[in-house]
Amino acid sequence: MLLPCFTEKYRTDVDMAEKEYPEYPYCFGKLENVFPMGENGLRNTPESCMVCIYKTECLRSVMAKTEGLKVRNEKVDRAYASGMMGFFERWSRKKDIHRKIRKKKPD
């Protein structure tokens, strides 16, 4: 059984250093595909991504985008709701995240 993110052409033992531009799967770098929100309100990596050779690079690329800042914003909200973070720390972190989001968005 082939998984959606893992096709025959990704099973080759080609050295990635030799490939100038690797061919990524269709789901590469898409937050809702590689790190979707679970039923319990937490984000989880799906089983289909666990066998993909690009999983680490893919998650890093998602977290480097504006979508990654939204994930961090969710994390701050969960920490505040659970009492692990105080009001001023939450305010400071959310302000920093929103500044970074505005900086990344093109005008």
C-alpha positions as CSV (number, residue, x, y, z in Angstrom):
1,M,0.0,0.0,0.0
2,L,1.4,3.4,-1.0
3,L,0.7,6.3,1.2
4,P,-0.3,9.7,-0.3
5,C,3.0,11.4,0.5
6,F,5.2,8.4,-0.5
7,T,5.3,7.2,-4.1
8,E,7.7,5.0,-6.0
9,K,9.9,7.8,-7.2
10,Y,10.7,8.8,-3.5
11,R,11.9,5.2,-2.6
12,T,15.1,5.5,-4.7
13,D,18.4,5.6,-2.9
14,V,19.6,8.7,-4.7
15,D,22.0,10.8,-2.7
16,M,20.3,14.1,-2.0
17,A,23.6,15.9,-2.3
18,E,23.8,14.9,-5.9
19,K,20.4,16.2,-6.7
20,E,20.4,19.9,-7.3
21,Y,16.7,20.4,-7.0
22,P,14.9,17.5,-5.2
23,E,11.3,16.7,-6.3
24,Y,9.1,17.2,-3.2
25,P,5.7,15.5,-2.8
26,Y,2.6,17.5,-3.4
27,C,2.0,18.0,0.3
28,F,5.4,19.4,1.1
29,G,5.3,22.5,3.3
30,K,1.5,22.7,3.6
31,L,0.5,23.0,7.3
32,E,-2.9,21.4,7.1
33,N,-1.4,18.3,5.3
34,V,1.7,17.7,7.3
35,F,0.6,19.0,10.8
36,P,-3.2,19.0,10.9
37,M,-5.3,19.9,13.9
38,G,-6.4,16.7,15.7
39,E,-9.8,16.0,17.2
40,N,-8.4,16.8,20.6
41,G,-7.4,20.3,19.6
42,L,-3.7,19.5,19.3
43,R,-1.7,19.2,16.1
44,N,-0.4,15.8,15.1
45,T,1.8,14.5,12.3
46,P,-0.2,11.9,10.2
47,E,1.0,8.4,9.7
48,S,1.5,9.0,6.0
49,C,4.2,11.5,6.9
50,M,6.2,9.2,9.2
51,V,7.6,7.2,6.3
52,C,8.4,10.2,4.0
53,I,12.1,10.9,3.6
54,Y,11.3,14.7,3.6
55,K,9.3,14.8,6.9
56,T,11.9,16.8,8.9
57,E,12.7,19.3,6.1
58,C,9.0,19.6,5.4
59,L,8.0,20.4,9.0
60,R,10.9,22.9,9.3
61,S,9.8,24.7,6.2
62,V,6.2,24.9,7.5
63,M,7.4,26.3,10.9
64,A,9.6,28.9,9.1
65,K,6.6,30.4,7.3
66,T,3.8,32.6,8.7
67,E,1.8,29.4,9.3
68,G,4.5,28.4,11.8
69,L,3.9,31.6,13.7
70,K,0.2,30.7,13.9
71,V,1.2,27.4,15.5
72,R,3.4,29.1,18.0
73,N,0.5,31.5,18.8
74,E,-1.7,28.4,19.5
75,K,1.0,27.1,21.8
76,V,1.1,30.3,23.8
77,D,-2.7,30.2,24.2
78,R,-2.6,26.6,25.4
79,A,0.1,27.4,27.9
80,Y,-1.8,30.4,29.3
81,A,-5.1,28.4,29.5
82,S,-3.3,25.7,31.5
83,G,-1.8,28.2,33.9
84,M,1.8,27.6,32.8
85,M,2.2,31.2,31.6
86,G,1.2,34.4,33.2
87,F,-0.6,37.3,31.7
88,F,2.4,39.5,30.9
89,E,4.5,36.7,29.5
90,R,1.5,35.8,27.2
91,W,1.0,39.4,26.2
92,S,4.8,39.8,25.4
93,R,5.0,36.6,23.4
94,K,1.8,37.2,21.4
95,K,3.0,40.8,20.7
96,D,6.3,39.4,19.4
97,I,4.5,36.8,17.2
98,H,2.2,39.4,15.7
99,R,5.1,41.6,14.9
100,K,6.8,38.7,13.1
101,I,3.6,37.9,11.2
102,R,3.3,41.5,10.1
103,K,6.9,41.6,9.0
104,K,6.5,38.4,6.9
105,K,3.3,39.6,5.2
106,P,3.9,41.5,2.0
107,D,2.2,44.9,1.9
